[in-house]
Amino acid sequence: MSRVIKAEDIRLQSEPPEMPQPRRSPPQRQAILDAAQIIKAARDRARVLLASAQDRAVAMITEAANKAAEQEETAFHQGYQRGLAEGKKEFLGQIKGQLEKLEAILQEAVNVRQAAMELAEEDLIKLSLLIAEKIVRKEIQLDGEITKRVLTEAISYLGGATKIFVRVNRQDLPTLAEGEEEIRRLFLDAKTITFVEDETILPGGCIIETDLGRIDARLETRLSLMKKELLEVMEGD
């Protein structure tokens, strides 16, 4: 038997164990891979820019060293007139100061570039997740039976359940009602299937609670999993 009741009418005696989440659909998985590719490309570009900045700094130091060699010869010649030791000491002091300045400039360039890389990466993650979220929301708009498909996929995790509560947004209730007989055929062991109206759940998502376990397939949960997978893909590069 199936029926629709309000969420506040349900009181579960104990919290069922959390079950594995349904697999992401191809558009969602592709969104994750596309987002990871965007971030990887940006990260590679930042590395190239950093290497270029370091090369320029090395070139500056090399040029300074070459000029220093020329200055050394001049300084030594001048040193004969006012004292070789004094001229060498003055020369070394000048060169040391120049090298310290160049070193500071190089380190600052590295620090600034690293900070820019981290900031750009964080912004790209946010942008990529926003794109992925739009793809998922568009998928929900185009596929009015997505909640029913999530239920179908959950069968592999909920085989043998006898009592099933499906929490969904009011917007998805008509679609589930139309496919009630099909859903009941999928849950052969279920004695009761109850569709529960829950306005805290966004359209396209659901929470399935049974005597064997619980599956959280809400939109925000799926997006959270997408973020986790995106970060895992990035860390693997």
Secondary structure, DSSP 8 states (H G I E B T S, - for coil): -EEEEEGGG---SS---B-------HHHHHHHHHHHHHHHHHHHHHHHHHHHHHHHHHHHHHHHHHHHHHHHHHHHHHHHHH-HHHHHHHHHHHHHHHHHHHHHHHHHHHHHHHHHHHHHHHHHHHHHHHHHHHHHHHHHHH-TTHHHHHHHHHHHHHTT-SEEEEEE-GGGHHHHHHTHHHHHHH-TT-SEEEEEE-TTS-TT-EEEEESS-EEE--HHHHHHHHHHHHHHHHHH-
